[in-house]
Amino acid sequence: MTADGGNQLISVHPEELKFIFELEKQGFCDLKVINNTEHHVAFKVKTTSPKKYFVRPNTGVVQPWDSCIIRAQRESPPDMQCKDKFLLQSTIVPSNTDVDDLPPDTFNKDSGKTIEECKLRVVYVSPSSAQGNLEDEGLVSATRSPDANSALQRLKDERDAAVRQTQLLQQDLDMLKRRGQRKGVRGFSLMFAAFVGLIGIMVGLILNLLLSSPPPTVPQND
């Protein structure tokens, strides 16, 4: 499915989704809907062939700056030919609106609301054709099973946690180094000040002794 562009309230990713069908298995594709606004945005998915596809959720509310995953499934087509189309409608709704609270005319243009529409295109792909394009990010995500996606996400989360922990440890190490350097400088300064003070005291004592001593007597000739 490919976005037609020009949508302001929401954006979809990837720009092209493909149904990959294997023998005796359902094909599916995932569409990520992203709310680009500070408002709550409701969406509704429509298709020209509603009996062919199982779409969940087909209606929902995305919170500000949040996202939602829509999955579409269908049985393998006999001829791999497709002229189906999808339409994703979106509109702003009051804050904290739940999907069950949406009125029936939420996506009715005659109600006076601003309804934005994003047209999507459906493409069918065989597994053999898909293998030659695994470098495409959208295609790779579509071919993975839900279990593989979950395992991959867990690995990514663990990696990110390890990176964050390493950064924190590095920050603590740098702080300890800085504290150690400051303590070393402070210790050297105190020792130097004490040494200079001791020298000053000794010089003062010597001067006091010299000044307090009686001048030497000069012998006189008779």
Disulfide bonds with the S-S distance in Angstrom:
none
